[in-house]
Amino acid sequence: MSNRLNGVSCPLDAEGYLEDLTLWNSEIAEAFAESIDLPLTESHWELVHLMRQFYQEFDLSPAMRPFIKYITLHLGADKGKSIYLMRLFPGDGSPVKRIALIAGLPKPDNCL
């Protein structure tokens, strides 16, 4: 499946996640965020970049618990709480799915 995000033709998988991770940039992230009606703030970007760092380190998109632990390790206990993620990335399902989408990463394996 292919889609145009900010004028760039992007191959997307059946669930709408970026297939070619090398195409990701801030404009693509903004387009994904807009597609789920989520304006990105500095706090959002901090988590998007942290998830990309997690992916580079472990070669996988994290599920909620490992990502919360990673956030706590890198950003502190105040931000390392699921409620913090749910407030920033509201909607159906897991916030890590929305973060992965915006970060141009594959959907976390254990997310429905």
ABEGO torsion letter per residue (X at the ends): XBBBBGGBBBBBBAAGBBABAAABBAAAAAAAAAAAGBBBBAAAAAAAAAAAAAAAAAGBBBBAAAAAAAAAAAAEAAABBAAAAAAABBEBEBAAAAAAAAAGBBBBAABX
